[in-house]
């Protein structure tokens, strides 16, 4: 079984216990994690840490960090490009691409697909889509 990845804003050193916020607790719930499960924490800036979910009580959780690693971005960078899909399929494309370890997502328009949302609507959804990618 692969370790589930969890975004955190800051990674502590090895041996520390990290308190997780509401957003992380929601992610833990969605992933159906339990106390004692192994996690891979990452900060989005090249830092990663292996950890164990030491406590989970619905709205509060903590993880014990075992090993902290800071590394340079891996080479080559993986870029995923896709035509803007209809409806909520953008959300699913982002989820799957991040699970695969994609470094950059690029969406583009095509004359073969009619994407109905305006540029303003797309910009409004950007914050939600960034949250999904984390």
C-alpha positions in Angstrom: 0.0 0.0 0.0 1.3 3.4 -0.9 1.6 6.2 1.7 -1.0 8.9 1.4 0.4 12.4 0.7 -0.8 15.3 2.7 0.0 19.0 2.2 1.1 21.1 5.2 2.2 24.7 5.2 5.3 24.0 7.4 7.3 20.9 8.1 9.0 20.4 11.4 12.2 18.5 12.0 12.3 14.7 12.6 10.9 13.7 16.0 8.4 16.5 16.3 4.7 16.2 16.6 2.8 18.3 14.1 -0.7 19.6 14.9 -2.9 19.4 11.8 -5.5 22.0 11.0 -9.2 21.7 9.8 -8.3 21.5 6.2 -5.8 18.6 6.8 -8.4 16.9 9.0 -10.9 17.0 6.2 -8.4 15.5 3.9 -7.6 12.7 6.5 -11.4 12.0 6.7 -11.7 11.8 2.9 -8.7 9.5 2.6 -10.2 7.3 5.4 -7.0 7.3 7.4 -6.8 6.0 11.0 -4.4 6.5 13.9 -1.1 4.6 13.1 -1.3 5.0 9.3 1.8 6.1 7.5 1.8 9.5 5.8 4.0 11.4 3.4 3.9 15.1 4.3 5.0 17.8 1.9 5.2 21.6 1.9 5.2 22.4 -1.8 8.7 23.9 -1.6 10.7 20.7 -1.9 10.4 19.5 1.7 9.0 16.1 2.5 8.7 14.1 5.6 7.6 10.6 6.5 5.2 10.6 9.4 2.6 8.5 11.3 -0.9 9.8 12.1 -0.6 9.7 15.9 -4.0 11.1 16.8 -7.2 11.7 14.9 -10.3 13.0 16.6 -12.4 14.3 13.7 -11.6 18.0 13.9 -8.2 17.6 15.5 -5.3 15.5 14.4 -1.5 15.3 14.9 1.3 13.5 13.1 4.7 12.3 14.4 7.4 13.2 11.9 10.0 10.4 11.5 12.3 11.6 8.7 12.6 15.1 7.1 14.0 15.6 3.6 14.7 18.7 1.6 15.5 18.1 -2.0 15.8 19.8 -5.3 12.9 19.3 -7.7 13.3 16.1 -9.5 14.3 16.1 -13.2 12.6 16.0 -15.6 9.6 18.1 -14.6 6.4 16.4 -15.5 3.9 18.7 -17.3 0.3 17.7 -17.9 -1.6 19.5 -20.7 -5.3 19.0 -21.3 -8.1 20.7 -23.3 -10.5 22.4 -20.9 -13.2 19.8 -20.3 -16.9 20.3 -19.7 -18.5 20.6 -16.3 -16.7 19.4 -13.2 -14.2 17.2 -15.0 -11.5 19.8 -14.4 -11.6 18.9 -10.7 -11.1 15.2 -11.4 -8.3 15.9 -13.9 -6.4 17.9 -11.2 -6.9 15.2 -8.6 -5.6 12.4 -10.8 -2.7 14.5 -12.2 -1.5 15.4 -8.6 -1.8 11.8 -7.5 0.6 10.9 -10.4 3.1 13.5 -9.2 2.6 16.1 -12.0 4.6 19.3 -11.4 2.6 21.6 -13.6 -0.9 21.5 -15.1 -1.7 23.4 -18.3 -5.3 23.7 -19.6 -5.9 25.1 -23.1 -8.8 25.8 -25.4 -9.5 23.8 -28.6 -11.8 24.4 -31.6 -13.1 20.8 -31.1 -14.4 21.3 -27.6 -16.7 24.2 -26.6 -15.9 25.3 -23.0 -18.8 27.6 -21.9 -17.3 29.2 -18.9 -15.9 32.7 -19.3 -12.4 33.8 -18.3 -13.9 35.6 -15.3 -15.6 32.3 -14.2 -12.4 30.4 -14.6 -10.5 32.9 -12.5 -13.2 32.5 -9.7 -12.7 28.8 -9.7 -8.9 29.1 -9.5 -8.7 29.2 -5.7 -10.8 26.0 -5.4 -8.8 24.2 -8.0 -5.5 25.2 -6.2 -7.0 23.7 -3.0 -7.8 20.5 -4.8 -4.3 20.2 -6.2 -2.8 20.5 -2.6 
